[in-house]
């Protein structure tokens, strides 16, 4: 049992450490050392929401990789991604429309996907707001029932263990990734299993000011829970301990974020998903400064692994009869080799159209949730 005074002091100390770590990481972003710029429009991309820009953008990415890394720059516009999912590149697994080329441990590079500006994000899932078309947006028109397919992904190493990692470090900044909810030329809403960004086999990664969402108002999207679509997948267990998330905003997927270990995030906002964040099997802890979860059935699903520290957990429970109706805040699944916990500094559950109601906070294993604000 942690008394209230010690709990608050511990929370403040953890918050200070997280803030200092984030400040340090901001000063050491990979873009600081990336001098070569590759403007996608100079490679033929139009960004006019009509032209298929897939191959032009991939050419810019490949050029950056061949030069030893650089910034793939997207001026403001809607870049139509209509190309097929590429299963493999040079006999190495891929599974995405656009890909980050493979580099081995002896030749590490950084490829930065940088937009002129990120699109706005209407956080409220209670209103049918048309998604913003401003900023730099990669809009995929592909419809698929394959949840292992993504708009952007990594080429995986051909071996096992450490040789499976891709040492091309991806950095996404000021960019929107959007997947379709209608067939081309049609207006009928359909289910789509296509995911946003898959960094499963990146040795490390960085993201900041990124929006991953669907092309339609989130409240009108068909129930996605049978598709398994995922907005963002970060490196799997045994990664290289550098997963740095600044601001990321997600809406409308079956899973908002799947992460394993070494996941350090500053500001995560997720709305209208089946599962907000899924903590997969891990060997090491993760931390989130502010986790804003609104209108999600299962805000946090925690699989076997080390502790998860959340400094500020803000959630809105929607109880209307919709596919994203709230069920439970923290759901523990599977068996762990030790009693991993979720530690929360400040916990703010709100019920839609009612207001703050801490009695509405729910978990299937209270013994594994530490609420520092309440001193227990």
C-alpha positions, 0 to 999 in steps of 0.5 A: 500500500502506498500512502497518498503523500508518498504516492504523489511524490513518486508521481511527480518524480516519474513525471519529471523524469519523463519530461526530461527524457522527452526534452532530451529526445527532442534535441536529438531527433534524427532529422537534425543530422539528415541534410539531404531532402527529397521532395516527392513532387520532384519525383513526379507526385502531384498531391492532387487527390486524383493522381496515383502517387504511389510509385513516385513517393516510393522512388523518393524513399528509395533515393533517400535510402540509396544516398545513406538516408535523408528527408522525404518531404511532402508539401501540403496536399492529398497524395493518393496511394492506389498501388497494391500491397507489396508482399516482398522486396528482394525476397524479404517480407514487406506487406505494405503499399509503401515501404522503408528499404532494408539496411543491415546493422553495418549500414544503418540509415535514417529515412524521415517522412516529413510533411509540410504540416499535419492535418487537424484532428477532430477528437470528438467521436460524438459528432459526424465531422468530415475529416480535414483535407488540409496539410500533407496526407497520404490517402490510401484507396485500397480496400482489403480484408487482410489485416497484415497489410499496411499503407507504410511498412518495413522490409524485414531482415531475412534471418531470425533473431537480431538479423530480422531487424531493419536498420533503416530507422524511420522517422515520421513527422507532420504527416497524416495517414488515412485509409479508405472506407468506400470503394473508389467511385462509390459512397457506400461505407465498407469495412477495411482491414488495411492498417496505417503504419507497420514498424514491427521490424524496425530496430527503432523508430520516431514519430511526432505530430502524426494523424492516422485515421479513416476518410469518413466521420468516425461515428459513421464507420462500419463496425471494424472489430472483425477486420483486425485493422491497426493504425500503428504497430511499433517494434516487437519484443527484443527491439533496440530500446528506442521507440519515441512518440511525441504527439500521435492522434488515431481514430476509427481502427480495430486497434489504435496502437500495438506496442511491446516494450521500450515504448515512450510516448508523450501525447497519445490521443485515440478515439472510436477504436475497438481497442485503444492501445494493446500492450503485447508480450514484452521484456521491458517497461513502457511509459506514456505521459498523457493517454487520451482515450475517447469512445473506445470499447477497450481503452487498454488491453494488457498482455504478459509483460513488464509494467506500463506507467501512464502519468495522465489517463483521461478517458471518455466512456460512451454508453450509447448503443454503437460499436464503440460503446465502452466496456472496460478501461483496463483488460488483463489477458494471458499469463505473465511470468511475473505480476506486471502492473499498470501504474497510473498517476492521474486517472480521469474517467468521464461518462459522456453527457454525464461528467466525471465518475470515478466509480465508472473506472473498470478493470478485470484485475484491480490488484494489478492496477496502481492508482497513485492519485488515490494512494493505492 
